[in-house]
């Protein structure tokens, strides 16, 4: 619900923009894409496939209208992280902004890890406890999502990521104007063997 939260849209988009610029993925999946905040950073000439996952169909309609410039490179998939099937093609970057707070993390993290190519990265953004409660939205779909939200402890995220074969590369806290805080972390799927996964023949 980053887009429904007061003061969250810009920080969430900024986090994604920095990650995207650093990883420069050919293939990208965004879990919990909402109305497409942050996708303005995507370069369709660099990223040939962007899959946006979101359970709310009306949010996806807004995302399509906001990012018409991405054309056929943007694929919209109305599904939860636990049930989504983005196809056999692997991704260099999977980004999950607040998506795990509406998911079964024990299922979602291994699934997203399986979508990564060797050397690919999973980035996750979570709310941290504390700070003032967010104001209630006047929009019923946003209120329904808020009611289904559960905080995910960073320690649990780290444990599940490690169990899924991912290595934490970076983690940091982002303070929000509202007084709340976000936790952001980047996990990487190691390449298998030397030379980026290629087996060296003697």
C-alpha positions as CSV (number, residue, x, y, z in Angstrom):
1,X,0.0,0.0,0.0
2,X,2.8,2.3,-0.6
3,X,0.7,4.5,-2.9
4,X,-2.0,4.8,-0.4
5,X,0.3,5.7,2.5
6,X,0.9,9.3,3.3
7,X,4.4,10.3,2.3
8,X,5.4,6.8,1.1
9,X,5.0,7.0,-2.7
10,X,8.1,9.1,-3.3
11,X,10.5,7.2,-1.0
12,X,9.3,3.9,-2.5
13,X,9.9,5.1,-6.0
14,X,13.3,6.5,-5.0
15,X,14.3,3.1,-3.5
16,X,13.3,1.4,-6.7
17,X,15.0,3.9,-8.9
18,X,18.3,3.4,-7.1
19,X,18.1,-0.3,-7.3
20,X,17.1,-0.3,-10.9
21,X,20.0,2.0,-11.9
22,X,22.4,-0.2,-10.0
23,X,21.2,-3.5,-11.4
24,X,20.1,-2.5,-14.9
25,X,18.0,-5.6,-15.5
26,X,17.1,-7.0,-18.9
27,X,14.1,-8.7,-17.2
28,X,12.2,-7.3,-14.2
29,X,9.4,-8.4,-12.0
30,X,7.6,-6.2,-9.5
31,X,5.5,-8.0,-6.9
32,X,2.9,-5.7,-5.4
33,X,3.1,-3.2,-8.2
34,X,0.0,-1.3,-7.1
35,X,-0.7,1.5,-9.6
36,X,2.8,1.3,-11.0
37,X,4.7,3.8,-8.8
38,X,8.4,3.6,-9.6
39,X,8.0,2.2,-13.1
40,X,8.8,5.6,-14.5
41,X,12.4,4.6,-13.9
42,X,12.2,1.7,-16.3
43,X,14.0,2.1,-19.6
44,X,12.2,-0.2,-22.2
45,X,15.2,-0.1,-24.4
46,X,17.3,-1.7,-21.6
47,X,14.6,-3.8,-19.9
48,X,12.9,-5.8,-22.5
49,X,10.4,-7.5,-20.2
50,X,8.7,-6.0,-17.1
51,X,6.1,-8.1,-15.3
52,X,3.9,-6.2,-12.8
53,X,2.1,-8.5,-10.3
54,X,-0.8,-7.1,-8.3
55,X,-3.9,-8.6,-6.8
56,X,-6.1,-5.6,-7.4
57,X,-7.2,-5.4,-11.1
58,X,-8.2,-1.7,-10.9
59,X,-4.7,-0.8,-9.7
60,X,-3.3,-2.6,-12.7
61,X,-5.6,-0.6,-15.0
62,X,-4.2,2.6,-13.6
63,X,-0.6,1.2,-13.9
64,X,-1.2,0.5,-17.6
65,X,-2.5,4.1,-18.2
66,X,0.4,5.6,-16.3
67,X,3.0,3.7,-18.2
68,X,1.8,3.5,-21.8
69,X,5.3,4.3,-23.0
70,X,6.5,0.9,-21.9
71,X,4.2,-0.7,-24.5
72,X,4.3,-4.4,-24.9
73,X,7.4,-4.7,-22.7
74,X,5.0,-4.2,-19.7
75,X,3.0,-7.3,-18.8
76,X,0.3,-7.0,-16.1
77,X,-0.5,-10.1,-14.1
78,X,-3.4,-10.0,-11.6
79,X,-2.3,-12.6,-9.1
80,X,-0.8,-12.9,-5.6
81,X,2.9,-13.6,-5.2
82,X,2.1,-17.1,-3.9
83,X,0.0,-18.0,-7.0
84,X,1.7,-16.0,-9.7
85,X,3.3,-17.8,-12.7
86,X,5.5,-15.3,-14.6
87,X,6.8,-18.1,-16.9
88,X,10.0,-20.1,-17.1
89,X,12.1,-17.1,-18.0
90,X,14.3,-15.9,-15.1
91,X,14.7,-12.3,-13.9
92,X,17.8,-10.2,-13.2
93,X,15.7,-8.2,-10.7
94,X,12.6,-9.0,-8.6
95,X,11.4,-6.0,-6.6
96,X,8.8,-6.4,-3.8
97,X,7.7,-3.1,-2.3
98,X,5.5,-3.9,0.7
99,X,4.2,-7.0,-1.0
100,X,5.3,-9.4,1.7
101,X,3.0,-7.7,4.2
102,X,0.0,-9.1,2.3
103,X,1.5,-12.5,1.6
104,X,2.5,-15.8,3.3
105,X,6.2,-15.1,3.4
106,X,7.0,-18.8,3.9
107,X,5.7,-19.3,0.4
108,X,6.4,-16.0,-1.3
109,X,10.2,-15.7,-0.6
110,X,11.1,-19.1,-2.0
111,X,8.9,-18.5,-5.0
112,X,10.5,-15.1,-5.8
113,X,13.9,-16.6,-5.2
114,X,13.2,-19.3,-7.8
115,X,12.4,-16.6,-10.4
116,X,15.9,-15.1,-10.2
117,X,18.6,-15.8,-12.7
118,X,22.1,-16.6,-11.3
119,X,23.5,-13.4,-9.9
120,X,20.0,-11.9,-9.9
121,X,18.7,-9.7,-7.0
122,X,15.6,-9.7,-4.9
123,X,14.8,-6.4,-3.3
124,X,12.3,-6.1,-0.5
125,X,10.7,-3.1,1.3
126,X,8.9,-3.5,4.6
127,X,7.3,-1.3,7.2
128,X,9.0,-1.2,10.5
129,X,6.9,-1.0,13.7
130,X,6.5,2.3,15.5
131,X,5.4,5.8,14.5
132,X,1.9,7.1,14.1
133,X,-0.8,4.9,12.6
134,X,-1.5,5.8,9.0
135,X,-4.8,7.6,8.3
136,X,-7.7,5.6,7.0
137,X,-8.1,5.8,3.3
138,X,-11.5,6.9,1.9
139,X,-11.2,4.3,-0.9
140,X,-12.6,0.8,0.0
141,X,-10.0,-1.2,-2.0
142,X,-7.2,0.5,-0.1
143,X,-8.9,0.0,3.2
144,X,-9.3,-3.7,2.4
145,X,-5.6,-4.0,1.7
146,X,-4.7,-2.2,4.9
147,X,-6.8,-4.6,6.9
148,X,-4.9,-7.5,5.4
149,X,-1.5,-6.1,6.1
150,X,0.8,-7.8,8.6
151,X,4.3,-6.5,9.5
152,X,7.2,-8.8,8.6
153,X,10.2,-8.8,11.0
154,X,13.5,-8.2,9.2
155,X,15.0,-11.1,11.1
156,X,12.3,-13.4,9.6
157,X,13.0,-12.0,6.2
158,X,16.7,-12.6,6.5
159,X,16.2,-16.2,7.7
160,X,13.8,-17.1,4.9
161,X,16.0,-15.5,2.3
162,X,19.0,-17.5,3.5
163,X,17.0,-20.7,3.5
164,X,16.0,-19.9,-0.1
165,X,19.7,-19.7,-1.1
166,X,19.9,-15.9,-1.2
167,X,22.7,-13.8,0.3
168,X,22.0,-10.4,1.8
169,X,24.1,-7.7,0.1
170,X,22.7,-4.5,1.6
171,X,20.0,-3.4,4.1
172,X,19.1,0.0,5.4
173,X,16.3,2.0,7.1
174,X,14.4,4.9,5.4
175,X,12.7,7.4,7.6
176,X,9.4,8.8,6.3
177,X,8.0,12.3,6.8
178,X,5.1,10.7,8.8
179,X,7.5,9.5,11.4
180,X,7.2,5.9,10.3
181,X,10.2,3.9,8.8
182,X,10.8,1.5,6.0
183,X,13.3,-1.3,5.9
184,X,14.9,-2.1,2.5
185,X,17.1,-5.0,1.7
186,X,18.8,-6.5,-1.3
187,X,19.4,-10.3,-1.6
188,X,21.3,-11.9,-4.4
189,X,21.2,-15.4,-5.8
190,X,24.8,-16.6,-6.1
191,X,26.2,-17.7,-9.4
192,X,26.9,-21.4,-9.5
193,X,30.5,-22.3,-9.7
194,X,33.4,-20.2,-11.1
195,X,33.3,-17.8,-14.0
196,X,29.6,-16.8,-13.3
197,X,28.2,-20.3,-13.6
198,X,30.3,-21.7,-16.4
199,X,32.0,-24.9,-15.6
200,X,35.8,-24.7,-16.4
201,X,37.1,-27.7,-18.3
202,X,40.6,-28.9,-17.8
